[in-house]
Amino acid sequence: MKLMIKVLVFFVVAIAAMFYFTRPGSFSTDAANASESSRRGDLQMMATLPGEISESSGIEAVDGQYLTHNDAGNKPYLYKINRNAKIEQTIKLNLPNVDWEDLAHDNSGNIYIADTGNNSNRRRELAVYKINLQEPGKPQAIRFTYEDQKEYPPKNEDRNFDCEAIFWHNGSLYLISKDRGQETTAKVYRLPDKPGNHVAQLTGKHKLNHMVTGAAISPDEETVVLLSEGKLHLFTDYTSAASFYKGKYKEIDLKKAGQTEGVAFENDQTLIITSEGGNLYRYTL
């Protein structure tokens, strides 16, 4: 009889435990993993950008905050914002904003402003401005032309000399073109990060049926991302950042994000994205 009672008690306890751990809201390793998985790959809206930043075109993560700027014709200001999109500092620069399009940074704390917007492909004076945030009043100009542009403007179908996307790597700036002529090819140019007059060297091309609006490289240098309207284009497993377009490629749909304009890595797995609609997003790879 005692044995039967012990067996009965064992089964009662086992059944109770089963109901406890499988009831809604109870802890489960599978459920936790599923929750973590659902957080990855989700586009999360962080905040709405303030009115002063009405046309955010580029963004960069710096010291736990973000730098951004407005598009063509706006004041030549860099805005330092926090994660709630509140402006912490406005950096006024003695520079023209002909058509600022993107930001990059190097390992020495310098910021690069790409005044490279060229919608009509007519511009002969293109520049990337190098700024030390400790001395923003002393900007340096990296002026350049494209080695393969011979006409200003070229024929409509050849208009692939607009640029809204740059990143820095190992002493060079990489510029990715926005193909306004055929919307099929992203060209990659390399430019030294030194002030002066230069010719941007064409290093390669990537077939991409989207117009590129932003670019960034991860801190560990193992991922390059290009941004287009509502899409991310990831490149990994490349032999060097200079030829990232030869690596493994993946396209990600940013559903309902609209016209996405700026992208930056906050860390190796997290992207910060801005949109023309004035939203600040986070995306976990």
Secondary structure, 3 states (H helix, E strand, C coil): CHHHHHHHHHHHHHHHHHHHHHCCCCCCHHHHHHHHHHHCCCEEEEEECCCCCCCEEEEEEECCEEEEEECCCCCCEEEEECCCCCEEEEEECCCCCCCEEEEEECCCCEEEEEECCCCCCCCCCEEEEEEECCCCCCCEEEEEEECCCCCCCCCHHHCCCEEEEEEEECCEEEEEEECCCCCCEEEEEEEECCCEEEEEEEEEEEECCCCCCEEEECCCCCEEEEEECCEEEEEECCCCHHHHHHCEEEEEECCCCCCEEEEEEEECCEEEEEECCCEEEEEEC
